[in-house]
Amino acid sequence: MTDTSGPQAKTLALYGHPFSSYTWKALIPLYANVTPFDFRIVDPDHPENVEVVQSAGPHGKFPVLADGEHLIFEATSIIEYLALHYPGPEMLIPSDPDAAIGTRMLDRVFDNYVMNTMQVIVDEYIRDANNPDPALLAAVREKLTRTYGWLESWLQFYPAMGQITLIECAAAPSLFYADWVHPIGEEFPRLKRWRAHLLALPAVKRCVDDARPYRPFFPLGAPDRD
Ligand SMILES: N[C@@H](CCC(=O)N[C@@H](CS)C(=O)NCC(=O)O)C(=O)O
């Protein structure tokens, strides 16, 4: 999928899948900072890559970043690692400690209250696409609506447009898929606009485009947009 090459030797490799939201989260900073790396797809045709991922963390999840022999898992930790060891034009974590706490807090919001919440619905459709549990779906949709409301208020005070930090890395994939699962309503105009802004960032657009061939596999059916 990715030719990230340049003249420099690549010491980094990212293991993941182009349709995986958490893989996007790690790809976005690599693309944004033009950091050279090899992409290693995790799928049944590449058991050697599956093996690396299985060896890295307790549940064998991806993405995994390899820097030589050093394996880093958890997308947030990968971004922290990149910010420290492979800095680029985008300052992924603010240097001011208080601002950094705020950035990390928002990262938790997107993982825990958007991505992982939305994933409950996706998992329910994987379990039985024809007969998902309506009570479960309603409860999770209510949680997502509450999160959208919170983000709509938060965006009033989030000044930035254009930069890529840990916040954007977490927000773009989680809002991309959450909107497919539980559309962001007209009552959340700032959030709708911000999602559109995020998807237009070149580093994010590249992830969206590379994932297009896999859309037929989306358990709820991918909408004909984005
Ligand atoms: N907390 C992990 C979540 C990673 C995760 O859930 N990855 C999914 C792909 S988006 C995965 O590995 N799925 C395959 C599996 O669970 O076996 C992170 O932030 O990196």
The ligand as a Gaussian input file, in Angstrom:
#p B3LYP/6-31G(d) Opt

LIG

0 1
 N       -5.492000      -0.534000      22.469000
 C       -4.921000      -0.967000      21.220000
 C       -6.070000      -1.457000      20.338000
 C       -5.581000      -2.117000      19.078000
 C       -6.675000      -2.887000      18.362000
 O       -7.794000      -3.070000      18.856000
 N       -6.323000      -3.340000      17.166000
 C       -7.229000      -4.122000      16.379000
 C       -7.237000      -3.605000      14.945000
 S       -7.922000      -1.961000      14.832000
 C       -6.738000      -5.544000      16.323000
 O       -5.578000      -5.820000      16.565000
 N       -7.628000      -6.474000      15.978000
 C       -7.253000      -7.837000      15.796000
 C       -7.366000      -8.636000      17.044000
 O       -7.901000      -8.167000      18.047000
 O       -6.944000      -9.799000      16.986000
 C       -4.155000       0.190000      20.568000
 O       -4.429000       1.346000      20.926000
 O       -3.269000      -0.045000      19.744000

